[in-house]
Amino acid sequence: MLGAINGGPADEGAGSKLKAQFRELVKRKAKCYTRFPRYLICRIGFTTIAALMVGTTFWDLGHNQRDLHRYVSVVAGSIIVGIVSALSAVIPVFDERALLYRETLSSMYSARVYGFVNVLSELPMLAVTTLIWCTAVFWMCHLPGESFNMFAVGFGFFSLFQSCFGQLVAALSPTLYVAEVVLPLISIVWMMFAGFLAPVSSFPSFLKPLYYVNPYSFFLRSMVSNVLHYRTSFYCDDSEIILIPPQYCPTLVVHDPHTDPNITVTQTAAPCEVCPFTSSHSLLDWYSWSYSTLAPDVTGLAVSSILVACLYIFFASRVRWSA
């Protein structure tokens, strides 16, 4: 247990300077990680296994229609790792809740400093898991190397958001059971309105705000467009070509120099063979996504992460649940 820290004037009832509190709490967090490494091993182990599973499932993506959709699925699979980061951040908050209440009431340190250190303590783990996930997935799935840096930044911010959101839900929940129900429920709602299961154009107008303020949509929209920006041309295998009835075939324009230069001819004899997506831009248009929104989306993801972290630090010092 952290003893009382002697120092100067109190900060909102805390018995020491903020700098001394911060230093001692960081030391205690470091000791917890080194003395009880199971938390680190579980986080790193899960990320490694998940990366190998995704990499094996989507091994060496190519340029046909099936692989085009799998690029989107790889990015969507990254959300699962983020959700696990949120769930794993819940348990330590509850394990330390009684100790936090006792020591803050004893003016050993400020609850805000504790919350700030809790957020910072997740950063090394998030950096390691981000490096493991991005390296394994990019190498095994053969994603374009030009998009690696931006993907790592986006995935890092998304993991930070998920981790801080898990801590926030834990701080606002009276019991661990409530947090374990609320957190997946909110994650499911965000996933439903992220624009992956259905494009935003199919949403009712009153539900579209759930898409535009959704951190999941920030991540999906930006990272999919980031990856597909460097994979532009796609083709159809014989099994992927779609036959369209003659009455729905597109109109052809034939140039005849002996008559009118533009004669409209409609194919009616046989069905048309159509390849749904011949470029990545056509798929992005279908999802209502665009590479031009990459910077705003990543910025929105970063702002969401910082906002959720600040909310957790605030509520960690304000909310008190009875044991």
DALIN-V46256 format. One record per pair of residues at least 24 apart in sequence whose C-alpha atoms are under 10 Angstrom apart, sorted by the first residue. I is the first residue (numbers start at 1). J is the second residue. Records with the same first field share a line. If there is no record, write none. Layout:
I->J, J
//
This chain:
1->28, 99, 103
2->27, 28, 99, 103, 108, 109
3->103, 108, 109
4->103, 106, 107, 108, 109
5->107, 108, 109
6->108
10->107, 108, 109, 110
11->107, 109, 110, 112, 113
12->107, 109, 110, 111, 112
13->104, 105, 106, 107, 108, 109, 110, 111
14->103, 104, 105, 106, 107, 108, 109, 110, 111, 113
15->104, 106, 107, 108, 109, 110
16->107, 108, 109, 110
17->109, 110
18->109, 110, 112, 113
19->113
20->109
21->108, 109, 110, 113, 114, 117
22->109, 110, 113, 114, 116, 117
23->113, 117
24->109, 117
25->109, 113, 114, 116, 117, 118, 121
26->114, 116, 117, 118, 120, 121
29->117, 118, 120, 121
30->121
33->121
39->88, 89, 92
40->125
42->88
43->81, 84, 85, 88, 125, 126, 128, 129
44->125, 126, 128, 129, 130, 132, 133
45->129
46->81, 84, 85, 129
47->78, 80, 81, 82, 84, 85, 128, 129, 130, 132, 133, 136
48->129, 132, 133, 136, 137
49->133
50->77, 78, 80, 81, 133, 136, 137
51->77, 78, 81, 129, 132, 133, 134, 135, 136, 137, 138, 140
52->132, 133, 136, 137, 140
53->137
54->78, 133, 136, 137, 140, 141
55->133, 136, 137, 138, 139, 140, 141, 142
56->137, 140, 141
57->140, 141
58->137, 140, 141, 142
59->137, 138, 139, 140, 141, 142, 143
60->137, 138, 139, 140, 141, 142, 143
61->140, 141, 142, 143
62->141, 142, 143, 231, 234, 235
63->231, 232, 233, 234, 235, 236, 237, 278, 279, 280
64->233, 234, 235, 236, 237, 240, 277, 278
65->234, 235, 236, 237, 240, 241, 275, 276, 277, 278, 279, 280
66->234, 235, 236, 237, 240
67->234
68->228, 231, 232, 233, 234, 235, 277, 278, 279, 280, 283
69->277, 280, 283
70->141
71->141, 142, 143, 224, 225, 227, 228, 231
72->196, 220, 221, 223, 224, 225, 227, 228, 283, 284
73->196, 220, 224
74->137, 138, 141, 143, 224
75->137, 151, 155, 219, 220, 221, 222, 223, 224, 227
76->191, 194, 196, 197, 216, 219, 220, 223, 224
78->133, 134, 137, 155, 158, 159, 219, 220
79->155, 158, 159, 162, 187, 191, 216, 219, 220
80->187
81->129, 130, 133, 155, 158, 159, 162
82->126, 130, 155, 156, 157, 158, 159, 160, 161, 162, 163, 187, 216
83->158, 159, 161, 162, 163, 165, 166, 183, 184, 187, 188
84->159, 162, 163, 166, 184
85->122, 125, 126, 129, 158, 159, 160, 161, 162, 163, 164, 165, 166
86->159, 160, 161, 162, 163, 164, 165, 166, 167, 168, 169, 170, 183, 184, 187
87->162, 163, 165, 166, 167, 169, 170, 179, 180, 183, 184
88->162, 163, 166, 167
89->118, 119, 122, 162, 163, 164, 165, 166, 167, 168, 169, 170
90->163, 164, 165, 166, 167, 168, 169, 170, 171, 173, 176, 179, 180, 183
91->166, 167, 170, 176, 179, 180
92->118, 167, 170
93->118, 166, 167, 168, 169, 170, 171, 176, 316
94->167, 170, 171, 173, 174, 175, 176, 179
95->176
97->170, 171, 316, 320, 321, 323
98->320, 321, 322, 323
100->316, 317
101->317, 320, 321, 322, 323
104->317
110->317
111->313, 314, 315, 316, 317, 318
112->310, 312, 313, 314, 315, 316, 317, 318
113->313, 316, 317
114->313, 316, 317
115->167, 168, 171, 309, 310, 311, 312, 313, 314, 315, 316, 317
116->309, 310, 312, 313, 314, 316
117->313
118->164, 167, 309, 312, 313
119->160, 163, 164, 167, 309, 310, 312, 313
120->160, 164, 309
122->159, 160, 163, 164
123->156, 159, 160, 163
126->155, 156, 157, 158, 159, 160, 163
127->152, 153, 155, 156, 157, 159, 160
128->156
129->155, 156, 159
130->154, 155, 156, 157, 158, 159
131->155, 156
143->227, 228, 230, 231
144->226, 227, 228, 229, 230, 231
145->227, 230
146->226, 227, 229, 230
147->223, 224, 225, 226, 227, 228, 229, 230
148->223, 226, 227
150->222, 223, 226, 227, 294, 295, 298
151->219, 222, 223, 224, 226, 227, 298
152->223
153->223, 298, 302
154->218, 219, 220, 222, 223, 226, 294, 297, 298, 299, 301, 302
155->219, 220, 223, 298, 301
156->301, 302, 305
157->219, 298, 299, 300, 301, 302, 303, 304, 305, 306
158->215, 216, 218, 219, 298, 301, 302, 304, 305
159->305
160->301, 302, 304, 305, 306, 308, 309
161->215, 301, 302, 303, 304, 305, 306, 307, 308, 309
162->187, 215, 216, 304, 305, 308, 309
163->305, 308, 309
164->304, 305, 306, 307, 308, 309, 310, 311, 312, 313
165->304, 305, 307, 308, 309, 311, 312
166->308, 309, 312
167->308, 309, 311, 312, 313, 316
168->308, 309, 310, 311, 312, 313, 314, 315, 316
169->312, 315
170->312, 316
171->311, 312, 313, 314, 315, 316, 317, 318, 319, 320, 321
172->312, 315, 316, 318, 319, 320, 321
173->319, 320, 321
174->319, 320, 321, 322, 323
175->321, 322, 323
187->216
189->214
190->214, 215, 216, 217
191->215, 216, 217, 220
192->216, 217
193->217
194->218, 219, 220, 221
195->220, 221, 287, 288, 289
196->220, 221, 287
197->287
198->287
199->284, 285, 286, 287, 288, 289
200->286, 287, 288, 289
201->286, 287, 288
202->287
213->300, 301, 304
214->300, 301, 304
215->297, 298, 300, 301, 302, 303, 304, 305
216->301
217->289, 297, 301
218->293, 294, 296, 297, 298, 299, 300, 301, 302, 304
219->294, 297, 298, 300, 301
220->289, 297
221->284, 287, 288, 289, 290, 291, 293, 294, 297, 298
222->289, 290, 291, 292, 293, 294, 295, 296, 297, 298, 301
223->291, 294, 297, 298
224->280, 284, 289, 290, 291, 294
225->280, 281, 283, 284, 289, 290, 291, 292, 293, 294
226->290, 291, 292, 293, 294
227->280, 291
228->279, 280, 281, 283, 284, 291
229->279, 280, 281, 284, 290, 291
230->280
231->279, 280, 281
232->278, 279, 280, 281, 282
233->277, 278, 279, 280, 281
234->275, 276, 277, 278, 279, 280
235->275, 276, 277, 278, 279
236->274, 275, 276, 277, 278
237->275
238->275
240->273, 274, 275, 276
241->272, 273, 274, 275, 276
242->271, 272, 273, 274, 275, 276
243->270, 271, 272, 273, 274, 275
244->270, 271, 272, 273, 274
245->269, 270, 271, 272, 273
246->270, 271, 272
247->271, 272
248->272
249->273, 274
250->274
//
